[in-house]
């Protein structure tokens, strides 16, 4: 074999390896859609990657990509897998041993990751992965044979064209089949979850909050709505794929330093007296002026009532929330028992809690950043001492105590945009859950601070909107905002990064009026 032929053969084998690994990936996702007992191998591996990633990398991902961090990770996994397939294929040009061994090792890793997922069946996970690996290896053999097997009776000069054409067709076919398999598998998973959720009806609460009026929501173009819909409400968590949970099988266990361990079903909680509360939630990774914050109407039961059912023992200092994917939070027990009205929520904006926001139940604790309180897909609450347990993010460098800091944001105009010179209404939002927003001030081009009009709060735990009529002459302008909360604290100019306990500083935008 000449050097040119060897290069051509390795290239062919490498691309066949890519096609094989794609088919194997697509098959695992298809099987995950067939049965609840077969977790998604891609999601399981992604979850493992998230768990072992260093804190700085997770912080960077959230800061750089925000709510798109899961998609970026999924793309990253896809790229890595394709690269592995390429090199395994090239290494197998003379013997199939490398690709058989490589695919088998990948399959074992996938099964191990799957078995860490709730509800996984070992035999079904192993069988489906074995079939997927077998399909991937078969595709590698098949594309190699098809792309090069008919070239024996033609001249060497014709070999590249015919091999390339068939190779492109084979890889393209693998991409299409993989895409269809993944979409079918994910679609079936979502379909099962949606069907279960759609069959539920959120019971009528015993305490109903008033709908927002013009006094609560200025409805100013560009300013975040006073109540954010589930589809646009921010989502930051460690789940690569939203868990699918059967509400008929789901339970919430309250244990630890309690007199009686309590196990509640979804029917148990939904039949209790439900209440509505407007609460603003915020991510600790939210930079000054960013959008990892939102306000919604939550429906649920008081957390303190559930703890009373179990009986809180003397010495209990911390409430630990655990999700179905083993994510954990921890917050002072006082936040569960005081008048901030912490909830185990089963509804959002008068609908059954959306899957991506924690269905069937989640914790909503006003005044605390989500990483220490807002457990989605809640399955366990444990009472313990303050020093005996650290939630998921604490060993990764974030503060254990995490009250939400008073913040304000300019939504209108956006930074680095152009506006029409002359009269212009500035606007935005401000929040200080449990403390309330007392006032908002705006500064233009370093001038005096001017009081803005603030909307009537929906609750002490909900954000408010603000607006200010101004004049913006032609030219460049710098606009800053600051809020004062109910304790009398006013935001300072000092800029503090989100790590380890939340960002601080004035939000400032630069615009051009013309």
C-alpha positions as CSV (number, residue, x, y, z in Angstrom):
1,X,0.0,0.0,0.0
2,X,1.4,3.4,-1.0
3,X,1.5,6.3,1.3
4,X,-1.4,7.9,-0.5
5,X,-3.4,4.8,-0.3
6,X,-2.6,4.5,3.5
7,X,-3.7,8.1,4.1
8,X,-6.9,7.4,2.1
9,X,-7.6,4.2,4.0
10,X,-7.1,5.9,7.4
11,X,-9.3,8.8,6.5
12,X,-12.0,6.4,5.3
13,X,-11.7,4.3,8.6
14,X,-11.7,7.5,10.7
15,X,-14.9,8.8,9.1
16,X,-16.5,5.4,9.4
17,X,-15.6,5.5,13.1
18,X,-17.4,8.9,13.4
19,X,-20.5,7.4,11.7
20,X,-20.4,4.4,14.0
21,X,-20.2,6.4,17.2
22,X,-23.0,8.6,16.0
23,X,-25.3,5.6,15.4
24,X,-24.3,4.2,18.8
25,X,-25.2,7.5,20.5
26,X,-28.5,7.8,18.6
27,X,-29.4,4.2,19.6
28,X,-28.9,4.8,23.3
29,X,-31.2,7.8,23.2
30,X,-33.8,5.9,21.3
31,X,-33.8,3.1,23.8
32,X,-34.1,5.7,26.6
33,X,-37.3,6.7,25.0
34,X,-38.6,3.2,24.8
35,X,-38.4,2.5,28.6
36,X,-38.4,4.6,31.8
37,X,-35.9,2.0,33.2
38,X,-33.3,2.9,30.6
39,X,-31.8,6.4,31.4
40,X,-30.3,8.5,28.7
41,X,-26.6,7.5,28.5
42,X,-25.7,11.0,27.2
43,X,-27.5,12.7,30.0
44,X,-26.0,10.3,32.6
45,X,-22.5,10.9,31.4
46,X,-23.2,14.6,31.2
47,X,-24.4,14.6,34.8
48,X,-21.2,12.8,35.8
49,X,-19.2,15.4,34.0
50,X,-21.0,18.2,35.8
51,X,-20.4,16.5,39.1
52,X,-16.7,16.1,38.7
53,X,-16.0,19.5,37.0
54,X,-14.1,21.9,39.1
55,X,-16.0,24.8,40.6
56,X,-14.3,27.4,38.5
57,X,-15.4,25.7,35.3
58,X,-19.0,25.5,36.4
59,X,-18.9,29.2,37.4
60,X,-17.4,30.1,34.1
61,X,-20.1,28.1,32.2
62,X,-23.0,29.8,34.0
63,X,-21.4,33.2,33.7
64,X,-20.5,32.8,30.0
65,X,-23.5,30.9,28.8
66,X,-26.2,31.5,31.4
67,X,-29.3,29.4,30.7
68,X,-27.6,27.9,27.6
69,X,-25.0,26.1,29.7
70,X,-26.7,22.7,29.3
71,X,-26.8,23.0,25.6
72,X,-23.2,24.0,25.4
73,X,-22.3,20.9,27.6
74,X,-24.3,18.7,25.3
75,X,-22.6,20.0,22.2
76,X,-19.2,19.6,24.0
77,X,-20.0,15.9,24.7
78,X,-21.1,15.4,21.1
79,X,-17.9,16.9,19.8
80,X,-15.7,14.9,22.1
81,X,-17.5,11.7,21.1
82,X,-17.1,12.4,17.4
83,X,-13.4,13.1,17.9
84,X,-13.0,9.8,19.8
85,X,-14.8,8.0,17.0
86,X,-12.5,9.6,14.5
87,X,-9.3,8.5,16.2
88,X,-10.6,5.0,17.0
89,X,-11.5,4.6,13.4
90,X,-8.1,5.7,12.2
91,X,-6.4,3.4,14.6
92,X,-8.4,0.5,13.3
93,X,-7.4,0.7,9.7
94,X,-5.5,-2.6,9.8
95,X,-7.4,-4.4,12.6
96,X,-10.8,-3.8,14.2
97,X,-9.5,-4.4,17.7
98,X,-9.0,-0.7,18.7
99,X,-12.6,0.3,17.7
100,X,-14.1,-2.8,19.3
101,X,-12.2,-2.2,22.5
102,X,-12.9,1.5,22.5
103,X,-16.6,1.2,21.8
104,X,-16.8,-1.5,24.5
105,X,-15.1,0.7,27.1
106,X,-17.4,3.6,26.2
107,X,-20.4,1.3,26.6
108,X,-19.2,0.2,30.1
109,X,-18.8,3.9,31.1
110,X,-22.2,4.6,29.8
111,X,-23.8,1.8,31.7
112,X,-22.0,2.8,34.9
113,X,-23.3,6.4,34.5
114,X,-26.8,5.1,33.8
115,X,-26.9,3.0,36.9
116,X,-26.3,6.1,39.0
117,X,-29.6,7.5,37.7
118,X,-32.9,7.0,39.6
119,X,-35.1,4.2,38.4
120,X,-32.4,2.6,36.2
121,X,-32.6,-1.1,35.5
122,X,-29.2,-2.7,35.3
123,X,-30.1,-5.5,32.9
124,X,-32.0,-3.2,30.5
125,X,-29.3,-0.6,30.6
126,X,-26.6,-3.2,29.8
127,X,-28.7,-4.8,27.1
128,X,-29.6,-1.6,25.3
129,X,-26.0,-0.3,25.5
130,X,-24.6,-3.6,24.2
131,X,-27.0,-3.4,21.2
132,X,-26.0,0.3,20.6
133,X,-22.3,-0.6,20.7
134,X,-22.9,-3.5,18.4
135,X,-24.8,-1.3,15.9
136,X,-22.0,1.3,16.0
137,X,-19.3,-1.3,15.3
138,X,-21.4,-2.8,12.5
139,X,-21.9,0.6,10.9
140,X,-18.1,1.1,11.0
141,X,-17.6,-2.2,9.2
142,X,-20.4,-1.5,6.8
143,X,-19.3,1.9,5.7
144,X,-15.7,0.8,5.2
145,X,-16.8,-2.1,3.1
146,X,-19.4,-0.1,1.1
147,X,-17.1,2.9,0.4
148,X,-14.1,0.9,-0.7
149,X,-15.3,-2.6,-1.6
150,X,-16.3,-1.8,-5.3
151,X,-13.0,-0.1,-6.2
152,X,-11.0,-3.2,-7.2
153,X,-11.8,-3.0,-10.9
154,X,-11.1,0.7,-11.4
155,X,-7.9,2.7,-11.7
156,X,-6.3,4.2,-8.6
157,X,-7.0,7.7,-9.9
158,X,-10.7,7.0,-9.7
159,X,-10.6,5.6,-6.2
160,X,-10.7,8.9,-4.2
161,X,-13.8,10.2,-6.0
162,X,-15.9,7.0,-5.6
163,X,-14.7,6.3,-2.1
164,X,-15.4,9.9,-1.1
165,X,-18.8,10.0,-2.6
166,X,-19.9,6.8,-0.9
167,X,-18.2,7.8,2.4
168,X,-20.1,11.1,2.4
169,X,-23.3,9.3,1.7
170,X,-22.6,6.9,4.6
171,X,-21.7,9.5,7.1
172,X,-24.6,11.8,6.1
173,X,-26.9,8.8,6.5
174,X,-25.5,8.1,9.9
175,X,-26.0,11.8,10.9
176,X,-29.6,11.7,9.7
177,X,-30.4,8.4,11.5
178,X,-28.8,9.7,14.7
179,X,-30.8,12.9,14.6
180,X,-34.0,11.0,14.1
181,X,-33.2,8.5,16.8
182,X,-32.3,11.2,19.3
183,X,-35.4,13.2,18.5
184,X,-37.7,10.2,18.7
185,X,-36.1,9.1,22.0
186,X,-36.2,12.5,23.6
187,X,-39.7,13.1,22.2
188,X,-41.0,9.9,23.8
189,X,-39.4,10.9,27.1
190,X,-41.0,14.3,27.0
191,X,-44.2,12.9,25.9
192,X,-44.5,10.6,28.9
193,X,-43.7,13.4,31.3
194,X,-46.1,15.8,29.6
195,X,-48.9,13.3,29.5
196,X,-48.6,12.7,33.2
197,X,-48.3,16.4,34.0
198,X,-51.2,17.4,31.7
199,X,-53.5,14.9,33.4
200,X,-53.1,16.8,36.7
201,X,-55.2,19.7,37.8
202,X,-53.9,22.2,40.2
203,X,-56.3,22.4,43.2
204,X,-57.9,25.7,44.2
205,X,-55.7,27.4,46.9
206,X,-57.3,28.5,50.1
207,X,-55.3,31.7,49.9
208,X,-55.4,33.5,46.5
209,X,-53.2,36.5,45.6
210,X,-54.6,39.4,43.6
211,X,-53.8,39.6,39.9
212,X,-51.3,42.4,39.0
213,X,-52.9,45.8,38.1
214,X,-51.6,48.8,36.2
215,X,-50.2,49.9,39.6
216,X,-48.1,46.7,39.8
217,X,-47.0,46.4,36.2
218,X,-46.2,49.5,34.1
219,X,-46.2,47.3,30.9
220,X,-43.3,49.5,29.6
221,X,-41.8,48.1,26.4
222,X,-38.5,46.4,27.1
223,X,-39.0,46.1,30.8
224,X,-39.3,42.6,32.3
225,X,-43.0,41.7,33.1
226,X,-43.9,41.8,36.8
227,X,-44.8,38.1,36.6
228,X,-42.5,36.0,34.4
229,X,-43.9,33.1,32.5
230,X,-42.6,29.6,32.9
231,X,-41.3,29.5,29.4
232,X,-39.0,32.5,29.9
233,X,-38.2,32.1,33.6
234,X,-34.5,31.5,34.0
235,X,-33.3,28.0,34.7
236,X,-30.0,27.1,36.3
237,X,-29.4,23.7,37.8
238,X,-27.1,20.6,37.4
239,X,-29.5,18.5,35.4
240,X,-28.4,18.1,31.8
241,X,-31.8,16.8,30.9
242,X,-35.0,17.6,32.8
243,X,-35.9,14.5,35.0
244,X,-39.1,12.7,34.1
245,X,-40.9,11.8,37.2
246,X,-44.1,9.8,37.6
247,X,-46.3,11.7,40.1
248,X,-48.0,8.5,41.1
249,X,-44.7,7.0,42.2
250,X,-43.0,10.2,43.5
251,X,-42.7,10.7,47.3
252,X,-41.3,13.4,49.5
253,X,-39.5,12.1,52.6
254,X,-38.9,14.3,55.7
255,X,-36.3,12.8,57.9
256,X,-33.3,13.5,60.1
257,X,-33.7,15.4,63.4
258,X,-37.4,14.9,63.5
259,X,-39.7,13.0,65.9
260,X,-41.4,11.1,63.2
261,X,-40.2,10.4,59.6
262,X,-42.9,11.5,57.2
263,X,-43.4,10.2,53.7
264,X,-45.8,12.2,51.5
265,X,-47.2,11.4,48.1
266,X,-48.2,13.9,45.4
267,X,-51.8,13.3,46.3
268,X,-51.1,14.0,50.0
269,X,-49.5,17.4,49.2
270,X,-52.1,18.5,46.6
271,X,-54.9,17.7,49.0
272,X,-53.5,19.9,51.7
273,X,-54.5,23.6,52.0
274,X,-52.6,25.3,49.3
275,X,-51.5,29.0,49.3
276,X,-50.3,31.4,46.6
277,X,-47.3,33.6,47.1
278,X,-45.5,36.0,44.7
279,X,-41.8,35.3,45.2
280,X,-38.7,36.5,43.3
281,X,-35.9,33.9,42.9
282,X,-32.4,34.8,41.9
283,X,-29.2,32.8,41.0
284,X,-26.1,33.7,42.9
285,X,-24.2,33.7,39.6
286,X,-26.3,36.6,38.4
287,X,-23.9,39.4,37.4
288,X,-25.0,43.0,38.0
289,X,-27.6,43.8,35.3
290,X,-27.9,40.2,34.2
291,X,-31.2,38.2,33.8
292,X,-30.7,35.1,36.1
293,X,-33.6,36.4,38.2
294,X,-37.4,36.3,37.9
295,X,-40.6,36.7,39.7
296,X,-43.5,34.2,39.7
297,X,-46.7,33.2,41.5
298,X,-46.0,30.0,43.3
299,X,-48.6,27.6,44.7
300,X,-47.8,25.2,47.4
301,X,-47.9,24.3,51.1
302,X,-46.0,26.0,53.9
303,X,-42.7,24.3,54.5
304,X,-43.2,24.9,58.3
305,X,-46.5,23.0,58.2
306,X,-44.7,19.9,56.8
307,X,-41.9,20.2,59.3
308,X,-44.5,20.4,62.1
309,X,-46.0,17.1,60.9
310,X,-42.6,15.5,61.4
311,X,-41.8,17.3,64.6
312,X,-38.6,19.3,64.6
313,X,-36.2,18.2,67.3
314,X,-34.2,20.5,69.5
315,X,-30.8,21.2,68.1
316,X,-31.9,21.0,64.4
317,X,-30.2,24.0,62.7
318,X,-30.3,23.2,58.9
319,X,-32.8,22.2,56.4
320,X,-31.3,20.1,53.6
321,X,-33.2,19.7,50.4
322,X,-32.3,16.8,48.0
323,X,-33.5,16.4,44.4
324,X,-34.1,13.2,42.5
325,X,-30.7,13.7,40.8
326,X,-29.0,14.0,44.2
327,X,-28.4,17.8,44.0
328,X,-28.5,19.2,47.5
329,X,-29.0,22.5,49.2
330,X,-28.8,23.6,52.9
331,X,-30.3,26.7,54.6
332,X,-30.9,27.8,58.2
333,X,-34.0,26.3,59.8
334,X,-35.2,29.8,60.7
335,X,-35.9,30.5,57.0
336,X,-38.3,27.5,57.0
337,X,-40.2,28.5,60.1
338,X,-40.4,32.3,60.0
339,X,-43.0,34.5,58.4
340,X,-41.2,34.6,55.0
341,X,-43.6,31.7,54.1
342,X,-41.2,29.2,52.5
343,X,-43.1,26.8,50.3
344,X,-43.0,23.3,48.9
345,X,-44.5,24.4,45.6
346,X,-46.4,22.3,43.1
347,X,-47.7,25.2,41.0
348,X,-46.3,28.1,39.1
349,X,-48.4,31.0,37.7
350,X,-51.6,29.0,38.5
351,X,-50.5,26.0,36.5
352,X,-49.1,22.6,37.5
353,X,-45.4,23.1,38.1
354,X,-43.5,22.9,34.7
355,X,-41.1,20.0,34.4
356,X,-38.1,22.2,33.8
357,X,-38.9,24.2,37.0
358,X,-39.1,21.2,39.3
359,X,-42.2,19.1,38.7
360,X,-43.7,17.5,40.7
361,X,-42.5,19.7,43.7
362,X,-39.8,22.2,44.5
363,X,-38.6,24.4,47.4
364,X,-39.3,28.1,47.2
365,X,-37.6,30.0,50.0
366,X,-37.9,33.8,49.8
367,X,-34.7,35.8,50.4
368,X,-32.2,33.1,49.7
369,X,-30.2,32.5,46.5
370,X,-31.3,29.4,44.7
371,X,-28.1,27.4,45.2
372,X,-28.8,27.1,48.9
373,X,-32.6,26.8,48.8
374,X,-34.5,26.3,45.5
375,X,-34.4,22.5,45.1
376,X,-36.2,21.4,42.0
377,X,-37.5,17.8,41.6
378,X,-37.6,17.7,45.4
379,X,-37.6,14.2,46.9
380,X,-36.2,14.6,50.4
381,X,-36.0,17.1,53.2
382,X,-33.6,16.4,56.0
383,X,-33.1,18.3,59.3
384,X,-29.6,18.3,60.7
385,X,-27.1,20.6,62.4
386,X,-25.4,23.4,60.6
387,X,-21.9,21.9,60.6
388,X,-22.8,18.3,59.8
389,X,-23.7,18.8,56.1
390,X,-22.7,21.1,53.2
391,X,-24.9,21.5,50.2
392,X,-23.7,20.7,46.6
393,X,-22.1,24.1,45.9
394,X,-20.5,24.8,49.3
395,X,-17.4,22.6,48.9
396,X,-17.1,24.1,45.5
397,X,-16.2,27.5,46.9
398,X,-19.6,29.3,47.4
399,X,-20.7,30.8,50.7
400,X,-22.9,28.6,53.0
401,X,-25.1,31.6,54.0
402,X,-26.6,33.2,51.0
403,X,-29.2,35.9,51.5
404,X,-30.2,37.6,48.2
405,X,-28.6,41.0,48.0
406,X,-30.5,44.2,47.1
407,X,-30.3,44.7,43.4
408,X,-31.6,46.9,40.6
409,X,-31.4,46.7,36.8
410,X,-31.9,48.9,33.8
411,X,-34.0,47.1,31.1
412,X,-34.8,50.2,29.0
413,X,-32.6,51.2,27.2
414,X,-30.3,48.2,26.8
415,X,-26.6,48.6,27.0
416,X,-24.8,49.7,23.8
417,X,-28.0,50.5,21.9
418,X,-29.2,53.6,20.1
419,X,-32.3,55.5,21.2
420,X,-34.2,58.5,19.7
421,X,-32.9,61.8,21.1
422,X,-35.3,63.8,23.3
423,X,-37.9,62.6,25.7
424,X,-37.3,59.0,26.8
425,X,-38.7,56.9,29.6
426,X,-36.1,54.9,31.4
427,X,-37.2,51.7,33.1
428,X,-36.2,48.4,34.8
429,X,-36.7,46.2,37.9
430,X,-35.4,46.1,41.4
431,X,-35.6,43.4,44.1
432,X,-34.8,42.8,47.8
433,X,-36.8,39.7,48.9
434,X,-37.9,39.7,52.5
435,X,-36.8,43.3,52.9
436,X,-38.8,45.0,50.1
437,X,-37.7,47.9,47.8
438,X,-38.2,51.3,49.4
439,X,-37.0,53.4,46.5
440,X,-35.1,53.5,43.2
441,X,-32.8,56.3,42.0
442,X,-31.4,56.9,38.6
443,X,-28.3,58.9,37.6
444,X,-27.7,60.2,34.0
445,X,-24.2,61.2,32.9
446,X,-22.9,61.5,36.5
447,X,-25.5,64.1,37.5
448,X,-27.7,64.1,40.6
449,X,-29.6,61.0,41.6
450,X,-33.3,61.3,40.8
451,X,-36.1,59.3,42.4
452,X,-37.9,57.0,39.9
453,X,-41.5,56.0,40.1
454,X,-41.7,52.5,41.6
455,X,-44.6,50.1,41.0
456,X,-46.7,48.9,43.9
457,X,-45.1,45.6,45.2
458,X,-47.1,42.4,44.7
459,X,-45.5,41.2,48.0
460,X,-42.5,41.9,50.2
461,X,-40.8,39.1,48.4
462,X,-41.5,40.1,44.8
463,X,-39.5,42.5,42.6
464,X,-40.9,45.8,41.5
465,X,-40.7,47.8,38.3
466,X,-39.4,51.4,38.1
467,X,-39.6,54.1,35.5
468,X,-38.4,57.7,35.0
469,X,-39.2,60.2,32.3
470,X,-36.0,61.8,31.1
471,X,-34.4,63.9,28.4
472,X,-31.6,62.4,26.4
473,X,-29.9,65.0,24.1
474,X,-28.1,63.7,21.0
475,X,-24.8,62.1,21.9
476,X,-23.5,59.4,24.2
477,X,-25.0,58.9,27.7
478,X,-24.2,56.9,30.8
479,X,-27.1,55.8,32.9
480,X,-26.9,54.1,36.4
481,X,-29.5,52.8,38.8
482,X,-29.4,52.0,42.5
483,X,-32.1,50.8,45.0
484,X,-32.7,51.3,48.7
485,X,-34.4,48.4,50.5
486,X,-36.8,48.3,53.5
487,X,-33.9,48.2,56.0
488,X,-32.5,51.6,54.7
489,X,-29.6,50.0,52.9
490,X,-28.7,51.6,49.6
491,X,-26.7,49.9,46.9
492,X,-23.1,51.1,46.7
493,X,-20.9,51.8,43.7
494,X,-18.4,49.1,44.7
495,X,-18.4,46.3,42.1
496,X,-18.3,42.8,43.6
497,X,-18.3,39.7,41.5
498,X,-20.9,36.9,42.1
499,X,-18.5,34.5,43.8
500,X,-18.8,33.6,46.6
501,X,-22.1,35.1,47.8
502,X,-23.6,37.3,45.1
503,X,-22.8,40.3,43.0
504,X,-22.9,44.0,44.1
505,X,-22.7,47.3,42.4
506,X,-24.7,49.8,40.3
507,X,-26.0,48.6,37.0
508,X,-24.8,51.1,34.3
509,X,-25.6,51.2,30.6
510,X,-24.0,53.2,27.8
511,X,-26.3,54.4,25.0
512,X,-26.3,56.8,22.1
513,X,-29.1,59.2,21.4
514,X,-29.5,60.4,17.9
